[in-house]
Amino acid sequence: MSRRTSSGRLPLVGVTACRIMGEHNASHRVGEKYVTAMSEVAGVCPVIIPALPGGVEIDSLLDRLDGVFLTGSPSNVEPARYDGGDSATPDEHDPARDGVTLDLARAAVARGIPLLGVCRGAQELNVAFGGTLHQEIHTKTGGLDHRMRRDVPYDWKYRPAHSLELVAGGRLAAIAGPGPHLVNSLHGQAIERLGPRVVAEGRAPDGVVEAISIADAPAFALAVQWHPEWPRPVEGINRAIFEAFGKAARAAAKDARTGVDVAAE
């Protein structure tokens, strides 16, 4: 299967970045593991979307993109974005990123531009569509500790942590099959209440929502709470997700010269 559209180009996918404040200047940063997964597994051409404090011109951006990837991040969505009260992690926010990604997610879905979210990206998608978050999921009585382990080497942090139960007949089950599936777990926050159009696609053994989609979205609109981009090589359900997103981006791609839909396989 060709990874290029009929015009000979790779689909162009915007990858969200975080705003990191240094001693004197801010930088816009995204982990290489995310852009590598886009390039090597999804088969698209990734471009980084900055988290500018003044926002970005979303319509102009989406006019040129064939997909949007909401990445993970150490930062958390500000609770003011979902009426969550005081922040349990006041030093771990990125308001500039919130200002870009929440509007970007809504606009991409509305325009039928394929969207994939990972970890923070899943939380952003839920908040963008009216949902709320648990700020400290480890305090939920009887639940698993979903946080990243800090007592093991880096690669071990991404080893399978728990099973994943997919919703029968759901969009993710159609992509990955019924399982069994095992996924990693590196998140301190999680989805609390699903937004009105947000559909649970999979859950952890303790009931925590691990995957969501947007009901009636005109194109691919899926997000997962775990990190499918690592470890490498990307395999199993993780590979299936990236490949499905890449296929959706190719189907949505527009010819660079004519603007005509070219849905190439």
Stockholm file with secondary structure:
# STOCKHOLM 1.0

chainA/1-265         MSRRTSSGRLPLVGVTACRIMGEHNASHRVGEKYVTAMSEVAGVCPVIIPALPGGVEIDSLLDRLDGVFLTGSPSNVEPARYDGGDSATPDEHDPARDGVTLDLARAAVARGIPLLGVCRGAQELNVAFGGTLHQEIHTKTGGLDHRMRRDVPYDWKYRPAHSLELVAGGRLAAIAGPGPHLVNSLHGQAIERLGPRVVAEGRAPDGVVEAISIADAPAFALAVQWHPEWPRPVEGINRAIFEAFGKAARAAAKDARTGVDVAAE
#=GR chainA/1-265 SS CCSSCTTSCCCEEEEECEEEECSSCEEEECCHHHHHIIIIIICCEEEEECCCTTCCCHHHHHTTCSEEEECCCSSBCCGGGGTCCSCSCTTSBCHHHHHHHHHHHHHHHHTTCCEEEETHHHHHHHHHTTCCEESCGGGSTTCCCCSCCSSSCHHHHTSCCEEEEECTTSHHHHHHCSCCEEECCCCSCEECSCCTTEEEEEECTTSCEEEEEETTCSSCEEEESSCTTCSSSCCHHHHHHHHHHHHHHHHHCBCTTTCCBCCCC
#=GC SS_cons         CCSSCTTSCCCEEEEECEEEECSSCEEEECCHHHHHIIIIIICCEEEEECCCTTCCCHHHHHTTCSEEEECCCSSBCCGGGGTCCSCSCTTSBCHHHHHHHHHHHHHHHHTTCCEEEETHHHHHHHHHTTCCEESCGGGSTTCCCCSCCSSSCHHHHTSCCEEEEECTTSHHHHHHCSCCEEECCCCSCEECSCCTTEEEEEECTTSCEEEEEETTCSSCEEEESSCTTCSSSCCHHHHHHHHHHHHHHHHHCBCTTTCCBCCCC
//
